[in-house]
Amino acid sequence: MTRDEFLALPSSVATLAHAQRQADTLHASAAWQAIPWRRELNSLRRSTLKLKQRYAGLYALADQANAAIAPYSVCRKGCAHCCHLALTISDYEAQRIARVTGRAVSRTSDQVKTGALQDTRQRYFGVPCPFLVDSLCSIYADRPIERRTHQNIGDDPAMCDPAVPIDVSLVPKVDLAPFNAVAGATFALGVAADIRDFFQENS
């Protein structure tokens, strides 16, 4: 689908789709708000926590959010659209994936430049994740935080499809700002880069 084809969709269809997305987003947000996450998030802010404990807590909260939002999402097994979008992970997550897969990390932490994160969304748009196998995530149980909370709260999975031009690809999501703030602060304790930077094709 080209940009022009996407923008040429009938306005009535676009309006109905937008209204449905808004309604679903409200329902899903209520489901997320029902989770007693504030206390857990506050505990993860404590500087005395070891990095492993921080990530364990983040993974647990991300899974709770995922379970609450999933009924309102169009994401289903076999849909690999999000596996062709940029995915920022930390060096901790890269080492974790390396341990469970036996696959070597392509670059050491000091070789991955965090400044490159600014253009990763464009650079890796449409590029398959190195762990995508037959349209399935081969590391699903150990997938990074960003993918644990990725849910398309809309009426059509096509919004995640890289065939939709990046400048009009607006995936409706639940606002997880408080969670993302803590996750971002945890990432800042190390080095972050796209998963394709840590695991290159031939590694």
Protein Blocks (a to p, Z undefined) as FASTA:
>chain_A
ZZklmmmpcfklmmmmmmmmmmmmmmmmmmmmmpcfklmmmmmmpmkbcfklmmmmmmmm
mmmmmmmmmmmpcbdehiaklmmcccdddfklmmmmmmmnopacfbdfklpcfklmmmmm
mmmgoiacfkbgghiafklmmgcfklmmgccddfbfklmpmklcfklmccddddfklmmm
mmmmmmmmmccddfklmmgfkZZ
